Amino acid sequence: FHQVAEGKIAPAQIAALADSNKWGGSGILQDFTGSSPIKLADAVMLMITLSDNTATNLVIDALGRSHEEKLAAVNERMKMLGVQNTRLLNKVMSWKTKKATPESLRYGIGVSTPADMVCLLEKMWRGELVSAAASKEMIKILSRQQYNSMIPRLLPFEATDSLVVAHKTGS
């Protein structure tokens, strides 16, 4: 959303889905056959709502040219937002680019803290991440989460209630 606001990327931008950039684990893009164009906005939706690993990597790939530039785009933005312990360390299941740093070996794809997550969610709720409109769209996407057996499962509400839980699951 930050790079969209800066004009660096566009939601309608096409990412090339190919057999060479499909990854296992969760998600549905890994099961698509052959090559397919996919809008970046759709990849974001799949990344959040289905924890799609392939979609996640397509989104990361849109953030820069080199692996370092892609990671820096996320990590520098986190610092600008005031979260000091949240870092993207690698793409999902991307063994070729995995760094051999102690942090990457210990945490894998990334690292964060509960305090950083609360800070980000609070800024999102207040409309302070990119803009009020962007924050609202982020919450809308998080509200479409398909896996509700983790965060909302123990909340005291009935299926008929109007409570909406905007969240992201994943390992």
Summary of the structure (lengths in Angstrom):
residues: 171
radius of gyration: 16.3
end to end distance: 23.2
largest distance: 48.7
contacts: 447
relative contact order: 0.13
helix: 44%
strand: 7%
